[in-house]
Amino acid sequence: MNKLQNLNIRLETPGDHRAVDEMTREAFWKFWEPDQTICCEHYLLHLLRDVPTLVPELNLVAELDGKLAGHIIYTKSKIVGDDGSEYETLTFGPLTVQPALQGIGLGQELMRHSFAEAKRLGYRAVLIFGHPSYYPRAGFRPAEEFGIMTSDGHNRDAFMAYPLYDGALDGVSGRYYIDPVYEAATNDKALEYDKRFPYKEPFFTTPMDMLFDKLGPDARKALESTECQSLQMMTAFSEREISSLPGIDSQAIGIIRSVLRAHGVRW
């Protein structure tokens, strides 16, 4: 049986804002940074609705059996070439799925639907910073393959691109820039915004010592080079990236997988 047969995707309306914010808060309550005391995604979503780069036609909610199930929101971004040429692109996020509905393909369907609409609107590509194991399932590829770097000139597997049509990124290279609003959702501001919602028990990240204590010195030194401060931050790196570090062998990878799984961290 198709669990998504009664899925409806439509534009978000002002009447949806509170429910979407609450859903986003629940879905992203587990964060990465040890110095965070609140998730920031629901506050970021609140900010995104008012930025000039918002693409209203791609601010979408998903309803399953008539109930709110997911949400995706897009803003305009750009690639700036070495010669100063600019190429308009898109980024999305947060992409939210009700926690109880995660794992049934709803997030993938939101992407498929919005990609088709973005292509119809004339956009060339979507670039994101996301989980390096999840998003390739939707067709994302490392941005580095297209000659695209982050704004500070770096690349990681978590930085990915999705051309919306064949050849969309041919001849396009340079550095990628998103709206500064993504840096505006600070912990303090998110804490203040969160006062609008019912109290929820704080989440605490799991320290890397839980992993370091089980690894040999070479593997530990290799992981220290990533500057991850919690097990949750490990999800920003793909297994390929970690495996390529000097000092990481198959035994270390097995230990990492086991420890992350034991602490409920999906790698």
N, C-alpha and C positions, 0 to 999 in steps of 0.2 A: 504493500500500500504506500502511495506517495504521501509522505507526511506534509508536503507543501502544496497539496492540490487546492487548498482553500486560501492560498496566499494572495494578498492584494497589496500592491505597492503604489503609493500615491504621494502627492506633495504634502509636506508638513504645513500645518496651519498654526496660527497663534494659539488656538485652543489645545494643540498638542504639546506645547512647550513644557509645561510642568511634568506631564507624564513621561515625556522623552528624557527630561533631565533626571528624573527619579530612576528610570531604567538605566541610564548611562552611569549614574552614581553606583548602582548596584553592580553593574557589569565590570566596572573598573576599580572596585574598592581595593583590590590587591595591586599595589604599585611596586616600583623598583627601588627608589632611592631610600637609603636608611634614614636620611634626615627629613624625609617627608612625614607629615602627620595626617595627611588627607589626600584622597585622590583628586586630581585637578581636571579630569575630563569633563565633568558636568559643568564646571565653571568655564572651561574653554568653549564648550558648546554654546553657552550663554553669550560669550563674547563674539563667536563666529557669526551669529545671526545678524550682527549689525555692521560687519566690516564691508568696505566697498568691493572687496574681491570675492565676496560670496556669490555663488551661482545659484540663484533661487530655484531654477528649473531642476537642480540636482540636490535639493534639500528634501530628502525622501523618507517616509516612514513605511514600514512593512506591517501589515495586519494579517494575523493568522487566525482563521475562524472568527474574524471580527474583533480580535483583541490585539492591542499593540504588541509587536514581536521584535521589531528592529528599527534601526535608523542609520542613515548615511548622509554626510554633508560634505560638499565640495567647495573649494575656493580656487581662484586662479593663481597660478604660479608661473615661473619663467625660467628658461635656460638662457644664460648670457655667454656668448662665444668670446674667444680671445680677441676678436676684432670689434667687439661691442655689439654684434648682432643679437637681437632678442627674439626668442621663440616662446609664444604663449603655450602653457601647459596647464594641467590641473593637478591638484592633490586632494585627497579626501581624508577624513578623520575628525572626530572619532567615528569608527564603524562599530555599531553597538547591536548586540543580540541579547534578548532576555536571557539571563543565566540559565533558566530551566529549559531553554530551547536551543542551547548551544550544542553543536555537533550533528545537526540534522540537515546542514547545507543552506541554512537561511542567509548567512553572511555571503556565501558564494553567489546566491541568487540575487541579493542586493547589488553585488558588484556587476554581475552579468547584465542586469536590467539597467543600471546607471551607466555602464560602459556604452551600451547601445544608444542610450539617450545622448550621452556626451558626444558620440560620433555623429549622431544626427544634427547636433547643434554646431558641428564644425570644428571641434577640438581635435588635436592631433595625438595627445598622449596623456597618461596619468602616471605621476611619479609619487612614491610614498617612502616613508621610513616605517617598516613593519616587521612582523615576525618572519624571519628568513626561511622557516619551514612551511608556514601556512600559506602565504601569498603566492608562491610559485604554483600552487594548485590551481589558482585562478589565471595563470598565464604570465605572471610577472617574471621578469628576468633581471639579473643584476644590472644596475644603471651603467656600471663600468663597461659592459659589453657594447654600449652605444657611445662611449667616449664622454659620458656625463659624470661629473664629479659633484660633491657637495659644495656648498658655498665657501668652505675653508680648504677646498682642494683635496679632500680625502675620499675614500670609498670603503664601503663595507657591504657584506652580503645583505644586510638589512635595508640598504638603499636600493630600491628597485624601480623599474620602469615597465609600463605596459603601453605599447603603441596601439592606437585605436584602429589603425588600418595599415595595410602592407606599405612599407616604405615611409611611414609617418615620421621616423626619426633619422632617415637617410640624410647625411650631410649636416646633421644637427649635433653639435658637441659644445661643451663648455661647463660652466658652473650653474648649479641649481639654487634658486631662491624661492622661498615661500613667504607668505604674509608674516610680518613681525608679531602678529597677534599670538602666534604659537609659542612665543617666548614670554607672553604677558600673563599667562596663567600660573603665577607663582604660588608657592605654598601658603603664604600669609593671606593673599587675596582669595584663594580657594577656601581657606578656613573661614574667612568672613562670609563668603557666599554660602558655605555649607550650613550656616546658622539658620537658613531658611528651611531646612529639612529636618525631619525627626532624628534624634540622636541615634548613632550607630556605633557599636563597639569599635575602637580603633584597630587598624591592622598594623602588624609589626613585621618587617622584613626579616628574613633568615640570614644571619651573618655567614660570610664565606668560611669562617673557621669550621663550620659543620662539614665542609668539604675538604679544606686544607688538612685537617687532622687525619684524613684517610689517604692522603696522597704522599708520594715520595717527594724529596726536595726538588728534583728537576721539574716535575709536573706542577708542584706548588709555585715555583718561580715563574713558570710559563703562564699560569693563570693570574698571578699577581701583575703581570705585564698588561693584562686587559683592563686593569683598574676597576674591575667589578667589586662592588662593596657589599653585595648581597647575592644570594642564590637567584633571586628574581631577575637581577640584572643579567644573568647568564643567558637569558632568552633573547637578548639583543644580538647574540652571536650564533652563527650556524655551527653545526657539528663539523662541517668542512673547515671553517676558520679555526676552531679550537684544535682540530686534529693537525693542522698545519704548523702549530706552534712548536718550536724546539723543546723537547722534553716531554711532549705528550705522545704516548703510544696507545695501542689498543686496550691495554689493561687500564690505563688512566681514563680513557673514554668510557669504559665499562663502569668504573667507579663513579664518574660524574653522572652518568645516566641514572645509576642506582640511587645516589644521594638526592638528586633532583626529584626523582619519582617519589622517594620516601617523604619528601617535604611538600609534595603536591605541586611541584613546579613543572610545567609542561615545556619540554625543550624541543 
